[in-house]
């Protein structure tokens, strides 16, 4: 074993209950991420259809 390494004990963090503010933040973050994802997917879909119409016309 390398003389520069040594084992160190891990300190366990206490598990706390989430507050309503934390839950609300998580829900709002997930909702805004979902809306942004739907927006980007629809924009890319629209662009794909527009380019396909332009190339095939």
Helices and strands as residue ranges (DSSP letters): H 20-56
